[in-house]
Amino acid sequence: MESGFNEIVDEEIKVIQKDSDTDYGYIKMTYDLSCLKILINIKKTYS
């Protein structure tokens, strides 16, 4: 289950990063993911 969740998070981060207007750091990326109902530790978005 954990690896499936990680793949979903990775894909969502890639989708967010494709938009040139969303050049986010880890704090804003974590907030944007939380708006999508993906609640993760802020350290997880470093990758």
Secondary structure, 3 states (H helix, E strand, C coil): CHHHHHHHHHHHHHHHHHCCCCCCCHHHHHHHHHHCCCCCCHHHHHC
